[in-house]
Amino acid sequence: MKTYNFDTIVPRRGTDSLKYDRMPPRGRVSEDTLSMWVADMDLRTADPVAAALKNLADFGIYGYTEPGDAYRAAVRAWWRERHSFDFDARSIIVTPGVVFALAQAVRAFSEPGDAILIQRPVYYPFTEVIADNKRRICNSPLRLTDEGRYVPDFEDFERRLAEDRPKLFLLCSPHNPVGRVWTKEELRRMGELCAKYDCIVVSDEIHADFVYAGSRHTVFTTVDESFRENSIVCTSPSKSFNLAGLQISNIVAEDAALRKRLRDEINAGGYSQANIMGLAAC
């Protein structure tokens, strides 16, 4: 088996890197800041990914490209074998990123002024895709226990669903930044409450491959078959393999009606073919 040296330093200044070269001019960090980003690591990607990109670069033609059967089979196999999540490969919608998909879901399944449910503290783009699309932020804060563990406040969660009637719940699973891997029981309760109040669940599971020994990631829609009818799962290889700049994500929408609404909204935004390099890397 190939081993990798994760202590190798890869100098990135002078490469137009966002975190090294573009953040200091914005006044966000100083020139000597050590940026500890998970989304953009200073680790080289896996050799097979680099090899696939080199082969494509050598081919020399980078035209419009659609994901074929082999691509969809690879995505399906990864999730089936590693996370016990199986689905019809035709339910995959390829997008340039999970945040893009979240924004399109907000637009597809709600109207300006509608409430969208989140659980703060949560990855800041969750707030941005709601506010920037003129929807109302509906927050059910996670509760910090005396043991230093964040848990859902289910009493408040149901209160927000009942009073604010959010059209959408943006679930972060595993949760960024609190680091929680939700238990199957926690996911089931969130899903049942959302179903009770007719709230669609969009689950961002981009960090699924970072779960440590002793915990197991559970894909939201595998908790109960009925959840597949009322939810969308957002995935991407970008965090696992440090591919953020290639802009590739795979959104699994198993319900045909939800899939059509989301795809229609994406089409309305003018997005069609994915980044050819991202497809090859994935």
C-alpha positions in Angstrom: 0.0 0.0 0.0 1.2 3.5 -0.9 2.3 5.6 2.1 2.4 9.4 2.2 4.6 11.8 4.1 2.2 14.4 5.5 5.2 16.3 7.0 6.5 17.4 3.6 6.3 21.2 3.4 4.9 22.5 0.1 5.6 26.3 -0.3 2.5 28.0 -1.6 3.2 31.6 -1.4 3.4 33.2 -4.8 0.9 30.7 -6.4 -2.1 33.0 -6.0 -3.3 30.9 -3.1 -6.3 32.4 -1.4 -5.2 31.8 2.1 -1.5 32.9 1.6 -1.5 35.5 -1.2 -5.0 37.0 -1.2 -6.0 37.1 2.4 -3.3 39.6 3.6 -4.3 42.3 1.0 -7.9 42.1 2.3 -6.7 42.9 5.8 -8.0 39.5 7.1 -4.6 38.1 8.2 -1.0 39.3 8.4 1.7 38.1 6.0 3.2 35.7 8.6 -0.1 34.0 9.6 -0.2 30.3 9.6 -3.6 29.4 8.1 -4.9 26.2 9.5 -7.7 25.6 6.9 -9.3 22.2 6.5 -10.9 23.1 3.2 -7.6 24.1 1.7 -4.8 22.0 3.2 -1.1 22.2 2.5 -0.9 18.5 1.7 -0.4 17.1 -1.8 -3.3 15.1 -3.1 -3.2 11.4 -3.6 -1.0 10.2 -6.5 -3.8 8.6 -8.5 -5.6 11.9 -8.5 -2.5 13.7 -9.7 -1.9 11.1 -12.4 -5.5 11.4 -13.7 -5.0 15.2 -14.0 -1.6 14.8 -15.7 -3.1 12.4 -18.3 -5.9 14.8 -19.0 -3.5 17.8 -19.3 -1.4 15.8 -21.7 -4.4 15.1 -23.8 -4.6 18.8 -24.5 -8.3 19.2 -25.2 -10.6 20.5 -22.4 -14.0 20.8 -24.0 -17.5 20.5 -22.5 -17.7 17.2 -20.7 -20.5 15.4 -19.0 -20.1 12.8 -16.2 -20.7 9.4 -17.7 -21.6 6.0 -16.3 -18.1 5.3 -15.0 -18.1 8.6 -13.1 -21.5 8.0 -11.5 -20.5 4.4 -10.6 -17.4 5.6 -8.9 -19.2 8.1 -6.7 -21.9 5.5 -5.9 -19.3 2.9 -5.0 -17.4 5.2 -2.7 -20.4 6.0 -0.6 -21.7 2.4 -0.7 -18.4 0.8 0.4 -17.3 3.4 3.0 -20.6 4.7 4.4 -23.2 2.0 3.6 -25.1 4.5 1.5 -26.5 3.1 -1.7 -28.5 5.0 -4.3 -29.5 5.1 -7.9 -26.5 6.7 -9.7 -29.0 8.7 -11.9 -29.9 10.7 -8.8 -26.6 12.5 -8.7 -26.5 16.1 -9.7 -23.0 17.5 -10.3 -22.4 21.0 -9.1 -19.3 23.3 -8.7 -19.5 23.0 -4.9 -21.6 22.2 -1.9 -22.2 25.9 -0.9 -23.4 26.5 -4.5 -25.8 23.6 -4.0 -27.0 24.9 -0.7 -27.8 28.3 -2.3 -29.6 26.6 -5.2 -31.6 24.5 -2.8 -32.6 27.6 -0.8 -33.9 29.2 -4.1 -35.5 26.0 -5.3 -37.5 25.1 -2.2 -38.4 28.5 -0.6 -39.5 32.0 -1.5 -38.1 35.4 -0.3 -39.1 35.9 3.3 -39.4 32.2 4.1 -37.5 30.8 7.1 -34.6 28.5 6.7 -33.5 26.5 9.8 -29.8 26.1 10.8 -28.0 25.1 14.0 -25.4 27.6 15.1 -22.5 27.7 15.6 -22.2 26.5 12.0 -20.1 27.0 8.9 -20.6 30.7 8.0 -21.8 30.2 4.4 -24.9 28.5 5.8 -25.9 32.0 7.0 -24.8 33.7 3.8 -26.8 31.6 1.4 -29.9 32.3 3.4 -29.4 36.0 3.9 -28.1 36.7 0.4 -31.2 35.1 -1.0 -33.5 37.3 1.1 -34.7 34.4 3.3 -35.1 34.5 7.1 -32.5 32.9 9.3 -34.2 30.5 11.8 -31.6 29.4 14.3 -31.9 26.5 16.8 -28.6 26.8 18.6 -26.7 23.7 19.6 -26.5 23.2 23.3 -23.1 22.9 25.0 -23.2 20.3 27.8 -21.3 20.4 31.0 -19.0 17.8 29.5 -18.1 20.1 26.7 -20.2 18.3 24.1 -22.5 20.0 21.6 -25.9 18.4 21.3 -29.1 19.4 19.5 -31.7 21.2 21.7 -34.7 19.2 20.5 -37.2 21.2 22.5 -36.1 24.4 20.8 -35.7 22.6 17.5 -39.3 21.6 17.4 -40.4 25.0 18.7 -38.6 26.7 15.7 -40.2 24.2 13.3 -43.7 24.8 14.8 -43.5 28.6 15.1 -41.3 29.7 12.2 -42.4 26.9 9.7 -39.1 26.8 7.9 -39.2 25.4 4.4 -35.7 24.0 4.6 -33.3 22.7 7.3 -29.6 22.9 6.4 -28.0 20.1 8.3 -24.3 20.0 8.8 -23.2 16.4 9.3 -20.5 15.9 10.5 -20.9 19.3 12.0 -18.5 22.1 11.1 -17.1 23.6 13.3 -18.1 21.8 16.5 -16.8 18.4 15.3 -19.8 16.4 16.2 -20.6 13.1 14.4 -24.3 12.9 14.9 -25.6 9.6 16.3 -28.2 7.7 14.4 -30.8 8.5 17.1 -30.1 12.2 16.9 -30.4 12.1 13.1 -33.6 10.1 13.4 -35.2 12.6 15.8 -34.2 15.6 13.6 -35.6 13.8 10.5 -38.9 12.8 12.1 -39.5 16.4 13.4 -38.7 17.8 10.0 -41.1 15.4 8.4 -43.8 16.2 10.9 -43.6 19.9 10.0 -43.1 19.4 6.3 -39.5 20.8 6.3 -37.1 19.6 3.6 -33.7 18.5 4.8 -30.5 19.4 2.9 -27.6 17.5 4.5 -24.1 18.7 4.0 -21.9 15.6 4.5 -18.7 16.9 3.0 -16.6 15.9 6.0 -17.9 12.3 6.2 -14.4 10.8 5.5 -12.8 12.6 8.5 -14.6 10.6 11.2 -12.1 9.1 13.7 -12.0 5.6 15.1 -14.7 5.1 17.8 -17.3 7.0 15.8 -19.2 6.2 12.6 -20.7 8.6 10.1 -24.3 7.8 9.3 -25.7 9.3 6.1 -28.9 11.1 6.9 -31.1 9.3 4.4 -30.0 5.8 5.6 -31.6 6.3 9.0 -35.1 5.8 7.7 -36.2 5.0 4.1 -38.9 7.6 4.3 -36.2 10.3 4.7 -35.1 9.8 1.1 -38.4 11.3 0.0 -37.8 14.6 1.9 -34.1 15.2 1.8 -31.0 15.8 -0.3 -27.5 14.7 0.5 -24.5 17.0 -0.5 -21.1 15.3 -1.0 -17.8 16.1 -2.5 -14.2 14.7 -2.7 -12.8 18.2 -2.1 -12.2 18.0 1.6 -11.0 14.4 1.6 -8.5 14.9 -1.2 -7.7 18.6 -1.0 -9.4 19.4 -4.3 -11.3 22.6 -3.5 -9.9 24.5 -6.4 -11.3 22.0 -8.9 -14.9 22.8 -7.9 -16.7 19.5 -8.0 -19.5 18.2 -5.8 -22.1 15.4 -6.1 -25.6 16.1 -4.8 -27.7 13.1 -4.3 -31.4 13.8 -4.7 -33.3 10.5 -4.7 -36.8 11.8 -4.8 -37.6 12.6 -8.5 -39.7 15.7 -7.7 -37.1 17.2 -5.4 -34.4 16.4 -8.0 -36.3 18.1 -10.8 -36.9 21.3 -8.7 -33.2 21.5 -7.8 -32.0 20.8 -11.3 -34.4 23.4 -12.7 -33.0 26.0 -10.3 -29.5 25.1 -11.2 -30.3 25.3 -14.9 -31.9 28.7 -14.4 -28.7 30.0 -12.9 -26.9 29.2 -16.2 -24.7 26.3 -14.9 -24.4 23.3 -17.1 -21.2 21.2 -17.6 -18.8 20.7 -14.7 -15.1 21.5 -14.6 -13.5 18.7 -16.7 -10.5 18.6 -14.3 -12.8 18.2 -11.3 -14.6 15.3 -13.0 -11.3 13.5 -13.7 -10.1 14.1 -10.2 -13.3 12.8 -8.6 
